């Protein structure tokens, strides 16, 4: 069993605000090229559209940008098998995926298709996430939106994820001796990261996700899945959950985890497929609440001596380009200590209007995508099922048992 770390010292930065100039945005020109294929859910502009929107708002300086490097095979092999890394390289050179690799490594199929730069693009995204960890070690807060590929296994691609960059970023922080709290907001269970650290008492993984009874990966991620050390925390959510229910779940869980584990750094996976318009998500959350959650993470995160939160933010799922870019842009503004505008200026509107996307054009809320950065809150009550699950997690999970006794008036 892990032991709590020392108390987190909060220098009193109001609302977890980040000092201007302490954030870095990690991107690469190659994210503008087509990957995954036109018929794949990830065959949409994501990182490139986010960067364009940020630039249209004049919200990033050259000093705040960092070009992602490609992870080396040796770095990838810190988690992935040598055979798998070699197979990915070989397929890129061949321009196809031989059947033996398809069967062994789950690549070259619809879920994880071949595309140009099949190895280089995910290796670059992984390198960016490792760089992000290094930036946090150096005293900054980092955002690597191409990262967050949390399903990949050591010897296989899974769930559109080829290399598990969150695992490799966390391993970089662990090599520095830091204890890491991994928080996964993606609508899907962060199974690959959880599995990687099941036996590491210096890492706690937290995943708040669609119940796997109805959502990928269709196994695991239940309240009872705590891992052999009790360092895996899972809160499955019912279908159709709105802002109030999600806020209740998060407010119940997040402060308790941060207080109990007391990490040296937080790695936040900020997949946007929980947002109401997302075609692959089955939750109904506004990006206004999403930004509120990020603010809560910053407020409870450990800090560098100058007050900068020790937080690495990664991307993740998100299959609606307009919803994703608006959300990640707001996240970047928050991380960089910049105000979040309510209305979009003409240059930002033009960026969004240029996207070839008409899936929601008949919805009453669709015009707001082009005029405002933040959504209206999604109305709804807190379901009894969410109250029950969140309460049961605090009562039963080994991480919280002492805390629950203390709250009840007993000895911790």
N, C-alpha and C positions, 0 to 999 in steps of 0.2 A: 504493500500500500504506500502511496506517495504521502509526503508530509507537506503541510502548508508552508509557503515561503514567508519571508518577513513582511510586515505591513507595508502597503503601498503608500508612499509619501506623495500627497497631492499639494503642489505649491499654491493652490487656490486659483488656478486659471478658470475663469468663469465659464460654466457650461462646457468645459473641455475644449475651449477655443485653442486653435493652433496659431503659434506666432508666425507671421508672414515671413516667407523665405525659408522655412524649415521643411517644406514638402518637395518631393520629386516625383515627376510623372515619367514612367518608363514605357517607351513605345519603340516601334521599328517601322521603317518604310514598307517592309514586306507584308505587313498586315493589310495593305491596300490591294494586294493581289488576290485573285479568286482562289478559294480553297474549299474543300469538302464537296463542291459541285452544286449546280443550280437547284437541284431537287432535294438537297439536304437541308435540315433545319438550320444548320450553321452556314449555309451558303448565302449569307446576308451581310451587309456592312455592319460591323460592331465597333471594333477599336478605332478604325479609321473614321467612322462617323462621329464617335465620341470626341476624338481629337479635333476634327473639323468644327464641331460645335463649341468646344472649349476655346479654340482659336477665334471663332467668330465673336465670342464674348470678350476677347482680349484678356483671357484669364490664365495665361501661362507665359512665363518669360524663358529665354534661353537657359538661364541658370537653373530653372526648375525642370528642365527636360534632360532625360538620359536615354541614349540609344541602347536598346537591348543587345547584348551579345549572345552568341549561340553557346548553350551549355556543351561542355566537352563530353565525349563518351565516358571518360572516367567519372565525371560528375553524375551523369545519368545512371551509371552503374552503382552509385551509392545506394540506390533503391531498386533499379530495374536490373534484370539479368543481362549478362553479356550477350547471350544468344538473342534476346529480344532487341537490344540496341543494334546489334549487327544486322538483324533481319530488317529493321526499319531503314537502315542505311542502304542495304542491298536493294530493297524495293524502290527506293528513290532513284538509284542508278539504273535499275532495269526498266523503270517506267511502268511497272505493273507489280502485282502481288501474286507470286506462285501459290499454288493450292496448299503446299505444305505449310507455308507461313500463315495462310488464311485459317487453316484448321488449328494450328498450334497457338497462334498469337491473336486470333480474332480481329484480323485486319483485312482490308480489301473487300469488305462487305458493305451493305448499306449503312449499317451503324457506324462503322469506322472506315470510310472509303479511301481508296488511293486518290491522290491529287498531286499536281506538280509541287515540288519541294516538300514531299511527304514526310521526310525526316527533318529537314532544315527548319521548317516553320514551327513545329511543336518544340524542337530543341531550342529555338530562339525564344519562344515564350517562356520556356523553363529557365533559360539563362536570365531572362528579365526578372523572374521571381526570385532567383538566387541573388541577383544584384539588389533587389529590393530589400532582402534580408540584410545584406551587407550595408546598405544605406541606413537601415535602422540601427545596426551595430555602431555606425559612425555618428549617430546622433540626430538623424532625420526621420521623417515619416514618409512612407513610400506607397505609391499606387501603381500596380502593374496590371492593367485591365486585361491583357491577353492571357493572364494566368488563371488559376482557380480550377484547373482540370482535375477534379477531386475523385474521379471514379477509377482512373487507371491503376492496374495491378502490376506487380513486379514483372510478370512475363506476358501480359496481355493488355491490349487496348480495351476499354470498356466505356460505354455511355458517351461516345464522341470524344473521349479523352485518350490521348496516345501516351503522354508522359505525365506523371503525377507531380507537377511543379509545387503544389503546396507541401507535399512531403519533403521534397528536396530543399525548399526554402526553410522549413522547420529544422531539418537536419543541419543546415548552415548555422542557425541560431543555437542549436544544441551543441555544436562543436565549440562554440564560444562559452559554453557552460550555462547558457540561459535556459530557464524554465519557460515553457511556451503554452499559452492557452489558445487553442484553435477554435474559432467560432465560425460555423458554416450556416449562412443565411439562404443559400440556394434552396429552391423548392424541393430538390431531391436529396436524399440522404447522402452525406459525405462518407460513404462506405470505405473508399480506398484509403483515405487519410486515417480513419479510425482503425482500420486493420493494421496499418503500418506502425502504429504506436501503442498497440494493445499491451505491450510489455515494457514500456518506457515510463517510469514514474515521474519523469520530468516533463511530460506532456499530458494535458487534458484536452480531449476533443469534445466539442459541443455541436450537435446538429439539431436544428429546428426545421422540420421538413414535412412534406406530404407523407401521410401514412403509407408505408410500403405495401399495405393490403390493396391499394388501388394505384400505386405509382412506382415507377422505376426506382430502385433495382428489384422490387418485388420480393425482398427478403431482408431481414435484419432491421435495425433502426427502431426497435420497440423500447418501451420504458425499461424492460427487463434486460436489455442488452447493455451491460455495464463494463464488460471486459474483465479479464482475470484480476486486474489491479483496481478495478472500480474507477478507472480514469476515462471512461467513455460515457458521455451524457447524451441521451437521445430523447427528443420530445416530438412524437408524431402528431400531425395535425389533421383534422377532418377536412373533407372536401368542401370548397366554397367559403372558407373562413375569410372574414373581412377585417378591417383595421382594428376594431375594438377587441376582437378575440385574439388576434396576433399580439397586440400590445399587452394584453393581460398575460399571455404565455411568456413573452419576452421579459416583462417587468418582474414576473415571478422568478424566472430562472437566472437571467444574466447577472444581476447584482449578487445573488447568492454564490454563483460560481466564482466571480471575480474576488469576492471577499474570502471565500474558503480556500481557493488555490493560490492566490497571490502570485501571479506569474511575473517573469521579467519582461515579457513581451507578449503582445496579442497579434495573431495572424487572423485576419478577417476575410473570409471568402464571401464576396458580395455578388453572387449570382442574382440576376433580376427576374428569373422566371416565376417568382412569387407574385409579380405585379399582375393586376387584373387583366390587362389586354393580352398577356402572353399566351400564344397558341398551344404551348406544351404544358403550361402550369394550370393547376386547378384550384388555386387560391385566388382571392380577390383583394389584393393589397394595393394601396396607393403609394406612389413614390414619395409623397409627403411623409408618410409613416416610415418608409424605408430610410429616408434621411434622418428622421428622428432616432431610429435605431442606431445609425452610425454615430450620431451625436452622443447617445448613451454609452456606446463603446468607448469613445474618446474620453468621456467623463470618468469612467472607471478604470481606464488603462493605466499601467505603470508609466512613469515619466523619466525622461532624461533630466539632468540637473537644471537645464534652462526652461523646463516645463513642457518640452515637446513630448507628446505621447509616443511611447514605444509601440507603434502600430504599423504593420504591413498589411495593406489592403490589396486583395487579388480580385480578378474578375470571376468568371464562372459561367453558369448557364444564362440564358436570355435569348429569346427567339423572336422578339418583336423589335426591329431595329430602332424605331422611333422611341418606344418606351425605354429601351436599354440606354440609348445615347443620352436622353434627357436625364435619366436617373444617375448614370455614372458621371455626367457632367456636374450635377448637383453635388455628388459625393466629392469629386475633385475640388470644387469650390470650397466645400467645408474643410477638407484636409489642408488646403492651401491658405486658410484663414481669410478667404474672400467672401463678400456678401453674396447671397443667392438671390438673383433678381426674380421678382414675381412674373413680370412680362418679358418676353423675348424681343430684342431689337431686330430691325429688318434683316441684318446680315445673318443672324442666327436662324430666323424664320426661313430664309432662302436655303440654308444648308439642309434643313429638314424637308422642305418642300421639294427638293431635288431628288429625294429618295423614291425609288420605284416601289411603292407599297400602297395597296388599296384594300387590304383585307378588312379594315374597319371603317371604311369611308361612309357607311350608312349609320354608324353609331352616333348617338347624340353628343358624346364626349369627344369625338374624333377631331373637330376643329380646334380644340384646346391644345392639342399636340403642337400646333404651330404658333400659338400666341403666348403660352405660358410654359415655364420650366417645370413647375410642380402641379400635380393633380389635385383635384378636390378630394377630400377624405371620402373613403368608401363607407357608407353607413351600414350599421348592423350591430347586433348585441353580442355579448360574450356567451358562447354556447356553454351549457352545463358540462358537456363532454370535455371542453378545454379546461374549465376550472378543475374538474376531477383529475384530469391527467397531470396538470401542472402541480396540483397539490400532492398527488400520489408520488410524483418524482421527488419532491422535497422530503417526503416522509420516508421513502423506501431506499433511495439511492445512497450507497455508502459514503459518497462525498458529502452528503448533507445531514447524515444522521445526527451528528453532534450538534449541528446548528438547529435542527428541528427540536431536539431536547432542550436546548437553551431557550428557544423561543417559547417553549411550553413551560418554562420556569424551572427546568431541571439543570443538572450539571452538564457542561459541554463534554 
